[in-house]
Amino acid sequence: MMTELPLDQVRTLLAVVDEGTFDAAAAVLHVTPSAVSQRVKALEQRTGRVLLMRTKPVRPTEAGEAVVRFARQLSRLERDARAELGMSGSEDPARLSIAVNSDSLATWFLPALARVPEELGLCYELRREDQDHTAALLREGLVMAAVTSSRDAVTGCSVRSLGRMRYVPVASPAFAARWLGGRPHTPLRDVVHDAPVVAFDQRDDLQDAFVRRLGGGRRRGASRLRHLVPTSEGFVDAVAAGMGWGMAPEVQAAPLLREGRLVNLAPDRQIDVPLFWQQWRLDFPALAAVAEAVTSAAADALDGDPVG
């Protein structure tokens, strides 16, 4: 059972994962590299699983991720207990690690954190990651909570629906006239394939998904002529500058649409991405306060009712 795992061995495994090597972990723990190696091997023997891939840097296996997640939760519980007991060191501010997608970070998420009571004295460590991949950081024990598109709870985590972030296909007026309006009465689906496109990164599938939804004879997706702009603000700026068309968060595109700097290529078409809040299923008052603030802010900022 996890509760029977020797805590010194669990903490040693976490140190190796965080530091990347046995030698670096030994320096942090003030023991020899041999002692670190022996503790990890003993833990692997006790669990009957290989917990680390001996690469550079080391990486936890799937079983190792479970132990690492336990170690981080244990550290958090210990800190809270020390604070309640008024023990030395408990005056350090609470630090919460959260994974959040770039578009949420650029729009509604920071105002959500501003709703958390200041007297809690929280410090945040935000990890920016695509909403389809933030859950992996939870699974690996690298963060305590995440804004994610996955409704399937990571082991040891709870899930709340936040709502839907709406994305609309936009371009600058000049770009739309040049690439998409040159042939009167030609459906968008027949011309959008060849138009340059802006994407967030190689994993950004929103533009391709939009093109596939349009249908037509070519269903592979958007043009291969694409610019990768890995910031939410830079993405919208690149589209407004005429570099290509792209799927932008409606809340972010709205001011530029009103100003005429962007046009909506298909007002009756959009893509709604459901978002969820996943967090460790542990009684952390600070994390509970953040969850309430995030859920409240999402209800105000995101489209539609929470996803069932």
Secondary structure, 3 states (H helix, E strand, C coil): CHHHCCHHHHHHHHHHHHHCCHHHHHHHHCCCHHHHHHHHHHHHHHHCCCCEECCCCCEECHHHHHHHHHHHHHHHHHHHHHHHHCCCCCCCCEEEEEEECHHHHHCCHHHHHCCCCHHHCEEEEEEECCCCCHHHHHHCCCCCEEEECCCCCCCCEEEEEEEEEEEEEEECHHHHHHHHCCCCCCCHHHCHHHCCEEECCCCCCHHHHHHHHHCCCCCCCCCCCEEECCCHHHHHHHHHCCCCEEEEEHHHHHHHHHHCCCEECCCCCCEEEEEEEEEECCCCHHHHHHHHHHHHHHHHHCECCCCC
